[in-house]
Amino acid sequence: MDAAMDKVDAAIIGFGKGGKTLAGALAAAGKTVALVEQSSGMYGGTCINVACIPTKSLVKSAALSAELGGSFEERAQRYAEAVAEKDRVVSMLREKNYRKLADNPAVRVVDGKASFVDAHRIRIERDGASQVIEADSVFVNTGARPFVPNIAGLSESSRVFVSETMLDLAELPETLVIVGGGYIGLEFASLYANFGSKVTVVQDGSAFIPREDAEIAAAVLASLEARGIRVIRSAVVESVCDAEESTVVTVSVGENREELAASAVLVATGRRPNVDGLNLEAAGIGLTARGAIDTDGHLRTTAQHIWAMGDVVGGLQFTYISLDDYRIVASDVLGDGSRTTENRGEVPYSVFVDPPFSRVGMTEQEARERGYAVKVGTLPAAAIPKAQLLRKPTGLLKVIVDAATERILGAHLFCEESHEMINTVKLAMDAGVSYTTLRDAVYTHPTMTEAFNDLFAAVR
């Protein structure tokens, strides 16, 4: 039986970046807030607990381990230490996030799984008990979950992981098979190769990272293969079967079949909006054709007093998008509504292979298909003095410019520190300045950013 009903001004489902930031803003505006989170291990959201922060902690440790070298046993010891350090950082950040809201007298953190009773009431269930919260406004920030394909033997294997569970693997696998050639799979491939695992990536498509610029994709693939990472394309994973010492992943490419022995198997075949069990229909919340919550430019759902933020909305799955979603929702709820999904500007992103590749805007092919007359500039990373100082000369930088307006249409940076550099290009694109602004700017030396002098000077 339900416990007595509570009434609050706002209920937020999910302790992610958008939800937790909005909770603080609503409380500061004098609202009473209930923030519901089904797992105490997810305070702070996906990024802090099972994505950006733990993976980047391991990426850093893996790069240091690669420099040190040594036997597999020595690398395995460093890996175990890196996992422990990752756990320390995540635990510390999770507690800070929890305390920031739990110690706020206007915010109540409620543990349990939420589902809609109707448009204003939410049932929260935990350990066989339930309570109902009524709210004037509701905000859904439940994130996304890994998609696991239907492959024979996959669910029965004891050595199969998704990205979230792989992060808790304390023993370095000698051989790792990754099912999926997307960005998550590539990041794991790179960091485990740096730790010393023998890595094979199996992807179903023939093109490698097909959404990226073709020249950059080719450079990334060449770099991965040079580091010993095998990428099998146009492949079908037929089955997964545990043997005594390893797990056998049977893969076919056309008529050819191969059995891959793995100490661990990572399934990295994408993530889907996490809407299961929310009973959205009871609240009148509609979904898109791809299973995400349907929202307008202000992130309102089809129920006008309910908003959704972050990965559950579909689209780009980045924590900084969830943060910007907070700005849009706060503008709608507490401000003048001027901030929308249409005016947030260009969205950059980075994939943390070694070195990382980062992108903002269009590829050359996309720009030409959209009818632009383009000018293109490229620069090998080896031509950048700082890259040589860092002993990271691998990579390629490429920019696409509108020949008519001289505005930057896209930038693709495969080089060390690209994740820092790309933000400068994003600002230039949002400001609508000529590419010559970056070409002729004065940069400190020696830095990776000063490569923009030569990169944009190469535009033809």
C-alpha positions, 0 to 999 in steps of 0.5 A, a space after each residue: 500500500 502506498 504511503 501518505 502522499 507528499 506535495 512539492 513544487 517540483 519533482 526531478 527523476 534522475 540525479 544526472 547533470 541536468 537534473 541535479 543542477 536544476 534542483 539547486 536552481 529551483 531551490 534557490 528560487 524558493 521552490 521545494 524539490 524532490 529528486 528521485 534516484 533509483 541507485 545510490 551508486 548513481 548520485 551525480 549521474 552517468 558521467 561521474 559514476 560510469 562514463 566520462 570521469 572513470 573512463 578518463 581516469 583510466 585513459 590517463 593511467 593507461 597512457 602513463 602505463 604505456 610510457 613505462 612499458 614492462 611485462 604484462 604482469 607489471 602492466 596488470 599491477 598498474 591496471 589494478 592500481 588505476 582501477 583503485 584510483 578511479 574508484 577513489 575519484 568516483 566515490 569522492 565526486 559522488 559523495 560531493 554531489 549527494 551532499 550538495 543537494 541532500 544538505 539543501 533544506 529545500 531539496 529532498 533526495 528520495 531513493 527508489 524507482 519512479 513511475 508516473 501515476 498520472 500527470 502530476 503524481 509519481 510513485 516511488 518504490 523501494 524494498 517493497 514499499 512505495 510512496 507517492 509524490 505530487 508535483 506542480 512540475 516534473 523533470 525527467 533526467 533518467 539518461 540512457 542505458 547500454 543496448 545489448 544485441 541478441 547474440 547466441 550465448 551472450 547473456 549466459 557468458 560470465 566474461 561479457 561486460 558492458 561499458 559500465 560493468 567493464 569499469 569495475 573489472 579489477 584484473 587486466 584481460 590479456 585478450 579483449 574482444 570489443 563488439 561495436 566500432 563506435 566511439 565508446 568501443 574505440 575509447 576502451 580499445 585504446 585504453 586497454 591497448 595502452 595497458 597491454 591487452 591484445 584488443 580486437 574490435 568487431 564492427 558490423 559496418 564496412 566503413 570505419 567511424 562513418 560519421 567522421 571526415 573520411 581523411 580523419 577516419 583513415 588516419 585514426 584507423 591507421 593509428 589504432 592498427 599501428 598500435 596493434 589494435 585489430 579492427 574487423 569490419 563487415 562482421 557478424 558476431 554469430 555466437 559467444 561461448 564460455 570455455 574453461 580458460 577463455 570465451 570464444 567469440 565466433 565471427 563471420 565476414 562473408 564466407 569466412 568464419 573465425 573464432 576469437 579467444 577472449 579473456 573479456 568481451 565488451 559489448 559497446 553497441 550503443 546506448 538507448 534512452 532509459 524510459 523503461 518502467 516510467 509509465 510515461 503514457 499515464 502522464 501523457 508523455 509521447 516518444 519519438 520513433 527512436 524511443 526517446 522522450 519527445 520534446 520541443 525547443 524548450 524541452 517541454 514534453 507533450 505534457 506541458 508541465 513536464 520537461 525532459 533533459 539529457 540522454 533520455 531526449 535522444 540526440 547527442 549523449 554528452 554531459 555538457 549537453 545535459 548541462 545546457 539542457 538545464 540552461 534551456 529548462 531554467 530559462 523556460 521555467 525561471 526566466 524569459 524562455 529565450 534559451 532553446 535547443 535552436 540557439 545553443 550554437 555548435 556542439 563540439 565533441 572529443 573521442 579519447 583514443 590516443 591521441 584523441 580526435 575532436 570535431 565541431 561542425 561539418 565534414 568536407 563531404 557534408 559541406 559539399 552535399 549542402 551546396 557550399 563551395 569550400 576551401 580546405 586546410 590540412 596539417 600533419 600533427 608531426 608539423 606542430 612543435 608541441 606535438 614533438 615535445 610531447 612525443 605525440 607526433 601522430 595525427 592529422 588536423 583538417 578544417 573546412 571553410 566556406 569560400 564565399 563568407 570565409 566562415 569556418 564550417 567544420 574542424 577535425 583535429 586528430 592530435 594530442 590535446 585536441 579536446 582543448 583546441 576544439 573549443 577555440 574553434 567552436 567559439 570562432 564558429 559561434 561568433 561568425 568570424 572569418 577563419 583568418 581570425 584564427 589564422 592570424 591570432 597570436 598564440 603562446 608558444 610552444 602550444 598545440 593551439 598555435 598550430 592554428 596559425 599554420 592550419 588555417 594558413 594552409 586553407 586553399 
